Amino acid sequence: MNAKANIPRTNPSFIQKITIEVIPHLNQRYNTCGDWQFDAKGNLKIKVSRLARTGWRGSAAIAVHELVEALLCQARGITTEDVDKFDLSFDPAVQEWEPGDDPTCPCKREHCVATGVERILINEFGIDWLPYENELEEMTKDYELVNGHE
């Protein structure tokens, strides 16, 4: 039996609409700079954090990362629920990397491809990767402080 035939409704067989929204980091569902979800109607909703130093270019790079990751997950039968379950149970205090880089992540391959595309885009925008990555790390620390996790 084809395992992909049982893909839950949140990874529909078609994509109706793709929406990308830039929001304050503290408004994310959890401590992440980018988040994607398929809904039951076939809509892909992506929310990315607004960046102060790298501005729209940094937020756009995150959005492209999320789009690539979500589309690859869709193509490979990895559901929103699979990714959310892993991401929401991930403890950054224990692991020193982000959830998608963890060897047990259900979308590790998809995340790594998306990061490669993100890195190319950041470079083409004329932004150095390390200061960009530092900005993302600072935002996640701020999120933890505001939410009393540190």
Secondary structure, DSSP 8 states (H G I E B T S, - for coil): --GGGG--TTS-SS--EEEEEEE-GGGSSSS-SEEEEE-TTSEEEEEEE--SSSHHHHHHHHHHHHHHHHHHHHHHT--HHHHHHHHHH--TTT-SS-GGGSTT-TTHHHHHHHHHHHHHHHHHTT--HHHHHHHHHHHHHHHHHHTT--
